[in-house]
Amino acid sequence: MNNLQIVIPQPWWYPGNHGQGHAYGKQRAENGDIFTFFGLTWQAGTFQNNTRFTDPDYYGRWQYANSGNHVLDTLPTGVDPDFFQVINYALKQKNGGVSDPATVFAIGAAIIDQYDTDDLHDSNTTGSDTGNTITIIDYLNHTNPLSYAYGVELMSFDDPNQDLDRPPFAPNPTVAWGWPAPCPGPNPCTPFLNRRFENVGEFGYAHNPLSPSAVGTLDFAVSASDHDTPLLDFFTYNTAGNRAGILNLNTRNGPVLASIIRGAWKHDLGTENVPNPATDLVLQNEALDAAQAIVQETTSSDPARGPVLTRADVGRLAAAATNKLVADGFWTSPVPQEKKQTMARALAEAGQARTWNLMIDVIAQTGNYVPGTPDLTDPTKFIVQGEKRYWLHIALDRDDGTVLGSQLEEVFE
């Protein structure tokens, strides 16, 4: 995920053009990492007068430039797949092996837009020509400019009315999200983070043009019908080999799950709508209720439920927790989309399903039997004179049972 930092937009005053053509990508084509990690190269805009709203090439844009065997559906040999190849592969997991390049690049552009902190002022704030920081990607090698992929975002630092200066070819959040008017009904407008992600679950804030959801975002809070949750299994915020605080999502210890869910934001602090900390944090009783629902889900014998196999199943857990919170009166239905995905944001980065963790409680006792004891299996005849206690922790690979690690801990009471 953190590779996204190399496509942060450059401020409007550099290298000129007052943000027209975005001046997009802090490193732009000069940094080979953008091509390595994203398969993108920079194409300068034409900036021709009076063509801003008629020529898609007026704006600077990215071009997906991978060639040869480096295409979406053929993973490269000997090198890591790029950002869009991973998205493509993930979406195909629950879509019958089919993906659409337009959707792949639209989702990728939306993820970049959510992350890119447009408060870096890729705009001429002293005049009416605001430019904008929307990501534009030519993914057909200029064979059809009208099929460019456009990200979807608001510019949090300026008058929302000036966002109308966006390319007319780009999706307009005024239509998709009702901005700047108050978001109607129980499904409020999807927040625009305009900041760096803090966990992979926050990918759920990104626009998905094919989403069946009314708010049109990636959905990490539904079960069998969901095509988006495999993204959770292919991206991570932290690549450290050894990490503290990771839990198995199949744990039966509800309070452990509750401790992770407790305090998660139901509505993000960095969005246009100011949250209320007193109500927008998951409360203790809510966390315990959600954790109980998750344990019930992973221990169910129902073929459609049962244990979590990958992080992609986090969406199923989030749906189960949401349903129980509504049924028990903690949340009111219909639940806003951002609120539904609270559990996914809390659990996706801190949970895993690959390792099964066991704890063996070992108690060793010394002593003697009462004289004349006829049966040495009778524990009531054994007098304990000394005792030692150990907890043996073992981590097993879920797939083949390999012991990945063990730790013996002496217990003092």
C-alpha positions in Angstrom: 0.0 0.0 0.0 2.7 2.5 0.9 4.0 2.5 -2.7 1.1 4.9 -3.3 3.2 7.7 -1.8 5.2 8.0 -5.0 2.2 9.3 -6.9 1.4 12.1 -4.5 0.6 15.2 -6.6 3.0 18.1 -6.8 1.8 21.6 -5.7 0.2 23.7 -8.4 3.1 26.1 -8.7 5.5 23.4 -9.9 6.4 22.8 -12.7 3.9 25.4 -13.8 0.6 25.6 -15.7 -1.2 26.3 -12.4 -2.3 22.8 -11.9 -3.7 22.5 -15.4 -2.9 19.0 -16.5 -2.6 18.3 -12.8 1.2 18.7 -12.5 0.4 15.2 -11.2 2.8 12.8 -9.6 5.4 14.3 -7.3 8.1 12.2 -9.0 6.3 11.9 -12.3 8.1 9.9 -15.1 11.5 10.8 -13.7 11.1 8.1 -11.0 11.4 4.6 -12.4 9.6 3.3 -9.3 6.3 4.6 -10.7 6.7 2.3 -13.7 8.0 -0.6 -11.6 5.2 -0.5 -9.0 2.3 0.9 -11.1 3.3 0.3 -14.8 2.7 4.0 -15.4 4.6 6.7 -17.3 3.7 10.4 -17.5 2.2 12.0 -20.6 2.2 15.8 -20.6 -1.0 17.7 -21.5 -1.4 19.8 -24.6 -2.6 22.9 -22.7 -4.1 24.3 -25.9 -6.3 27.3 -25.4 -10.1 26.8 -25.5 -9.7 23.0 -25.5 -9.9 22.4 -21.8 -13.4 20.9 -21.9 -13.3 19.3 -25.3 -9.9 17.6 -25.6 -9.2 14.7 -23.2 -5.5 15.2 -24.0 -5.6 18.8 -22.7 -4.8 17.4 -19.2 -1.6 15.7 -18.2 -2.2 12.0 -17.6 -0.7 8.7 -16.8 -0.3 6.0 -19.5 -0.3 2.3 -18.6 2.9 1.5 -20.4 3.6 -2.1 -19.6 4.1 -4.2 -22.7 4.9 -7.7 -23.8 3.9 -10.3 -21.2 3.5 -7.4 -18.7 -0.3 -7.1 -19.2 -3.2 -7.3 -16.8 -4.1 -11.0 -17.3 -0.6 -12.4 -17.7 1.5 -11.9 -14.5 5.1 -11.2 -15.4 7.9 -13.7 -15.0 10.7 -12.9 -12.6 9.3 -9.6 -11.4 6.5 -8.6 -9.1 3.2 -7.7 -10.6 2.3 -4.1 -10.7 -0.5 -2.4 -8.7 -3.2 -2.8 -11.4 -2.3 -6.4 -12.1 -2.8 -7.2 -8.5 -6.2 -5.4 -8.5 -7.2 -7.3 -11.6 -6.2 -10.7 -10.2 -8.0 -10.0 -6.9 -11.2 -8.9 -8.5 -11.3 -12.1 -10.6 -11.3 -14.3 -7.6 -15.0 -13.8 -6.9 -16.1 -12.8 -10.4 -15.9 -16.1 -12.2 -12.3 -15.4 -13.4 -13.5 -12.3 -15.3 -12.4 -8.7 -14.9 -12.9 -5.6 -16.9 -9.9 -3.3 -17.5 -12.1 -0.2 -17.3 -13.2 -1.2 -13.8 -9.7 -2.2 -12.8 -8.2 1.2 -13.7 -11.1 3.2 -12.4 -10.8 1.5 -9.0 -7.0 2.0 -9.1 -7.4 5.6 -9.9 -10.0 6.1 -7.2 -7.6 4.5 -4.6 -4.8 6.9 -5.7 -7.2 9.8 -5.4 -8.3 8.9 -1.9 -4.7 8.6 -0.8 -3.2 11.6 -2.5 -3.8 14.4 0.1 -4.8 17.0 -2.4 -4.3 19.6 0.3 -0.9 19.9 -1.3 -2.7 22.6 -3.3 -2.5 21.4 -6.9 -4.6 24.4 -7.6 -4.4 28.1 -8.3 -6.2 29.4 -5.2 -5.9 33.0 -6.3 -8.0 32.7 -9.4 -11.0 30.9 -10.9 -8.8 28.4 -12.8 -8.5 25.8 -10.1 -7.2 22.9 -12.1 -7.8 19.7 -10.2 -5.9 16.6 -9.0 -8.1 13.8 -10.5 -6.1 10.9 -11.7 -6.4 10.2 -15.4 -5.0 7.0 -16.8 -4.7 6.1 -20.5 -4.9 2.3 -20.2 -5.6 1.6 -23.9 -2.3 3.1 -25.2 -4.2 6.0 -26.7 -6.3 3.9 -29.0 -9.5 5.4 -27.5 -9.0 8.7 -25.5 -12.7 8.7 -24.6 -12.0 5.5 -22.6 -9.5 7.0 -20.2 -10.0 6.0 -16.6 -10.7 8.9 -14.2 -10.5 8.9 -10.4 -13.3 10.3 -8.4 -12.5 12.8 -5.6 -13.4 16.2 -4.1 -10.8 18.9 -3.5 -11.1 19.4 0.2 -9.4 22.8 0.3 -11.5 24.8 -2.1 -15.1 25.9 -2.8 -16.9 22.7 -4.0 -18.5 24.7 -6.8 -15.0 25.1 -8.3 -14.7 21.4 -8.6 -16.9 21.9 -11.7 -13.6 22.7 -13.4 -12.9 19.0 -13.5 -12.8 17.5 -17.0 -16.3 17.0 -18.3 -15.3 13.4 -19.2 -14.6 12.6 -15.5 -17.1 11.2 -13.0 -18.6 14.0 -11.0 -19.0 13.4 -7.3 -21.7 16.1 -7.3 -23.9 13.4 -9.0 -22.5 10.3 -7.3 -22.4 11.7 -3.7 -24.8 14.6 -3.6 -22.0 17.1 -2.7 -22.2 19.9 -1.6 -25.8 19.5 -0.4 -26.2 17.5 2.8 -26.2 13.8 2.2 -29.8 12.5 2.2 -31.3 9.6 4.1 -29.7 6.9 6.1 -26.9 6.3 3.6 -24.8 9.5 3.8 -22.3 10.5 1.2 -19.1 8.4 1.2 -16.4 10.5 2.9 -13.4 11.6 0.9 -10.3 10.9 3.0 -7.8 12.9 1.0 -5.1 11.5 3.3 -2.8 8.6 3.4 -4.4 5.2 4.3 -3.8 3.8 7.8 -4.9 0.2 7.0 -5.9 -1.8 4.0 -9.6 -1.7 5.0 -9.6 2.0 4.1 -9.5 0.9 0.4 -13.3 0.6 1.0 -13.5 4.4 0.7 -12.6 4.2 -3.0 -15.2 4.5 -5.8 -16.1 1.4 -7.7 -18.0 2.2 -10.9 -19.8 -1.2 -10.9 -20.7 -1.2 -7.2 -24.3 -2.3 -6.5 -24.2 -0.1 -3.4 -26.1 3.2 -3.5 -22.9 5.0 -2.5 -20.8 3.3 -5.2 -17.7 2.3 -3.3 -15.7 -0.9 -2.8 -17.7 -3.0 -0.4 -15.9 -4.9 2.4 -19.1 -5.6 4.4 -21.1 -8.1 2.5 -20.8 -11.9 2.1 -21.4 -14.2 -0.8 -22.3 -11.6 -3.4 -19.2 -9.5 -2.8 -16.5 -9.2 -5.5 -14.3 -6.7 -3.7 -13.1 -8.3 -0.5 -10.2 -10.3 -2.2 -8.4 -7.0 -2.3 -7.9 -7.3 1.4 -5.9 -10.5 0.9 -3.5 -9.0 -1.6 -2.5 -5.7 0.0 -1.1 -4.8 3.3 0.0 -1.7 5.2 2.8 -3.3 7.0 5.2 -5.8 5.5 7.3 -6.5 8.6 8.1 -10.2 9.0 7.3 -10.3 12.7 4.4 -8.2 14.0 3.0 -7.9 17.5 -0.8 -7.8 18.1 -1.8 -10.0 15.2 -4.7 -12.4 15.9 -6.2 -15.3 14.1 -9.7 -14.3 12.8 -11.0 -17.7 13.9 -10.3 -17.1 17.5 -13.0 -18.1 19.9 -11.8 -15.5 22.4 -14.4 -12.8 21.9 -12.9 -10.2 24.2 -9.7 -10.3 22.1 -11.7 -9.4 19.0 -13.6 -6.8 21.0 -10.4 -5.2 22.1 -9.4 -4.5 18.5 -12.9 -3.4 17.4 -13.4 -1.1 20.5 -12.6 2.5 19.6 -12.6 2.0 15.9 -14.0 5.0 14.0 -17.5 4.5 12.5 -17.0 7.8 10.7 -13.6 9.1 9.8 -12.2 12.2 11.4 -10.6 13.5 8.2 -13.7 13.8 6.1 -15.8 16.7 5.1 -18.5 15.9 7.7 -17.2 16.6 11.2 -17.6 13.5 13.3 -18.9 13.4 16.9 -16.2 11.5 19.0 -18.9 10.6 21.6 -21.0 8.7 19.1 -18.7 7.9 16.2 -16.4 5.5 18.1 -17.3 1.9 18.6 -18.3 1.6 22.2 -17.4 -1.3 24.5 -20.8 -2.9 24.5 -21.0 -2.6 20.7 -17.5 -4.2 20.4 -18.4 -7.1 22.7 -21.7 -7.7 20.8 -19.8 -7.6 17.4 -17.1 -9.9 18.7 -19.8 -12.4 19.8 -21.3 -12.4 16.3 -17.9 -13.0 14.7 -17.2 -16.0 17.0 -20.7 -17.4 16.1 -20.0 -16.9 12.4 -16.6 -18.6 12.4 -17.7 -21.6 14.6 -21.0 -22.2 12.7 -21.5 -25.5 11.0 -23.5 -23.9 8.2 -21.7 -24.6 4.9 -22.2 -20.9 3.9 -20.5 -19.7 7.1 -17.8 -21.4 9.2 -14.1 -20.6 9.6 -12.3 -17.8 7.9 -9.8 -19.1 5.3 -8.3 -15.8 4.1 -8.5 -12.1 5.0 -11.0 -11.8 2.1 -13.5 -13.3 4.5 -13.4 -10.2 6.7 -16.3 -8.9 4.7 -18.4 -11.8 5.8 -17.4 -11.1 9.5 -18.3 -7.4 9.1 -21.7 -8.3 7.7 -22.4 -10.8 10.6 -21.3 -8.2 13.2 -23.5 -5.4 11.6 -26.6 -7.7 11.5 -26.2 -8.6 15.1 -25.6 -5.0 16.2 -28.9 -4.0 14.4 -30.8 -7.0 15.8 -29.6 -6.2 19.4 -30.6 -2.6 19.1 -27.1 -1.0 19.1 -27.3 0.2 15.5 -30.3 1.4 13.5 -31.1 0.0 10.1 -30.4 0.8 7.4 -26.8 1.2 8.4 -24.6 3.7 6.4 -22.0 2.1 4.1 -19.1 3.6 5.9 -20.4 2.4 9.3 -21.0 -1.1 7.9 -17.3 -1.4 7.0 -16.1 -0.4 10.5 -15.3 -4.0 11.3 -13.4 -4.5 8.1 -11.2 -1.5 8.7 -10.5 -2.7 12.3 -9.8 -6.4 11.5 -8.3 -6.5 8.0 -4.9 -5.3 9.0 -4.7 -6.9 12.5 -6.1 -10.3 11.5 -4.9 -13.3 9.6 -6.1 -16.8 8.9 -3.0 -18.6 7.8 -1.7 -19.5 11.2 -3.5 -21.6 13.8 -2.4 -20.6 17.3 -2.5 -23.2 20.1 -1.8 -22.8 23.8 -1.2 -25.9 25.9 -1.5 -25.4 29.6 1.1 -27.7 31.3 0.9 -28.4 35.0 3.6 -30.5 36.6 3.1 -31.6 40.2 5.2 -33.5 42.7 3.9 -35.1 45.9 2.9 -38.5 47.3 -0.1 -40.8 47.6 -1.9 -41.4 50.9 -0.5 -44.7 52.4 -2.5 -47.7 51.4 -4.0 -46.1 48.2 -5.2 -49.0 46.1 -5.7 -47.1 42.9 -3.0 -44.7 41.6 -5.5 -43.1 39.2 -7.6 -41.7 42.1 -6.6 -38.0 42.2 -8.2 -37.5 45.6 -5.4 -39.7 47.2 -2.6 -37.6 45.8 -1.1 -35.0 48.1 0.5 -32.1 46.2 3.8 -30.9 47.6 5.1 -28.8 44.7 3.9 -27.5 41.4 5.2 -25.8 38.3 3.1 -24.4 35.5 3.9 -23.6 31.9 2.1 -22.3 28.9 3.3 -23.7 25.6 2.4 -21.6 22.6 2.5 -23.2 19.2 1.9 -21.6 15.8 0.9 -24.1 13.0 0.6 -23.5 9.3 -3.1 -24.0 8.4 -2.3 -25.6 5.1 0.2 -28.3 5.9 0.5 -28.4 9.7 4.1 -27.2 9.8 5.2 -25.8 13.2 6.1 -22.2 12.4 7.1 -21.3 15.9 6.8 -22.2 19.6 7.4 -20.5 22.9 7.4 -21.9 26.4 6.3 -19.5 29.1 6.6 -20.2 32.8 3.5 -19.1 34.7 3.7 -17.6 38.2 0.6 -17.3 40.3 
